[in-house]
Amino acid sequence: MSNNSKVKIIDMQSQEVLFECAIDVVETAFEYAAQLEKMGIAVRILSPTITETLCDSLGIEHDEREEYENSVIAEIEDHDGSCCSTPAQFSDGSKNPIQ
């Protein structure tokens, strides 16, 4: 797999990348993010999508990648009403969904 498929921890205030690791050790990113949040630093975790990791593992370059990602979006839009037509929503137990 390419080194492009990285999980990143981003500082919400400065938008600076505070930490980066390979997707196969994503647990490390979540542990580090929890430590930062305990220190009062608001962060978000960016994880590569399935299409990004597939493109990286196949060595698909910029132009072909954009074409492939557009075809995936078109395919999802073509299946309006399916489970894939809207962003997934998760709950942390509260009434507010997490996207």
C-alpha positions in Angstrom: 0.0 0.0 0.0 1.1 3.5 -0.8 2.2 5.9 2.0 -0.6 8.2 0.9 -3.2 6.3 3.0 -2.5 8.1 6.2 -4.8 8.7 9.2 -4.3 12.3 10.4 -5.1 14.2 13.6 -5.9 17.8 12.8 -6.0 20.7 15.4 -9.4 22.2 15.1 -8.2 25.7 15.8 -5.1 25.9 13.7 -5.9 23.2 11.1 -2.3 21.9 11.6 -1.6 18.2 11.3 -0.5 17.1 14.8 -0.1 13.4 14.1 0.0 11.0 11.2 0.1 7.3 11.0 -0.6 4.4 8.6 -4.2 3.2 8.4 -3.2 -0.3 9.7 -2.4 1.2 13.1 -5.4 3.5 13.3 -5.9 2.7 17.0 -2.7 4.7 17.7 -4.3 7.8 16.2 -7.5 7.4 18.3 -5.4 6.9 21.5 -3.3 10.0 20.7 -6.4 12.0 19.9 -7.9 11.0 23.3 -4.8 12.2 25.1 -4.9 15.5 23.2 -8.6 16.0 24.1 -7.8 15.3 27.8 -5.3 18.2 27.6 -8.1 20.4 26.2 -7.0 20.4 22.6 -9.9 20.0 20.1 -9.0 17.7 17.3 -10.6 15.8 14.5 -9.4 12.6 12.9 -9.2 12.3 9.1 -9.1 8.7 7.8 -8.7 7.8 4.2 -11.9 6.6 2.4 -12.2 3.2 0.8 -11.8 4.7 -2.6 -8.6 6.5 -1.5 -7.0 3.4 -0.1 -8.0 1.4 -3.2 -6.5 3.9 -5.5 -3.3 4.0 -3.4 -3.0 0.2 -3.3 -3.5 0.0 -7.1 -1.1 2.9 -7.8 -3.8 5.0 -9.5 -2.4 8.5 -10.2 -4.1 11.9 -10.0 -6.1 12.0 -13.3 -7.2 8.4 -13.2 -8.0 8.8 -9.4 -10.3 11.8 -10.0 -12.0 9.9 -12.8 -12.5 6.9 -10.6 -13.8 8.9 -7.6 -16.2 10.7 -9.9 -17.5 7.4 -11.2 -18.1 6.2 -7.6 -20.0 9.3 -6.8 -22.1 8.9 -9.9 -22.8 5.3 -9.1 -23.9 6.2 -5.5 -26.1 9.0 -6.8 -27.6 6.6 -9.4 -28.9 4.5 -6.5 -30.9 7.2 -4.7 -32.7 5.8 -1.7 -30.2 3.1 -0.9 -28.1 2.9 2.2 -25.2 4.6 0.3 -27.1 7.6 -0.9 -26.7 9.7 2.2 -23.7 10.1 4.6 -23.6 7.5 7.4 -24.7 8.7 10.8 -23.4 7.3 14.0 -24.5 7.9 17.6 -22.3 8.2 20.7 -25.3 7.4 22.9 -26.6 11.0 23.1 -29.4 12.3 21.0 -27.0 14.1 18.6 -25.9 12.0 15.7 -22.2 12.0 14.7 -21.4 12.2 11.0 
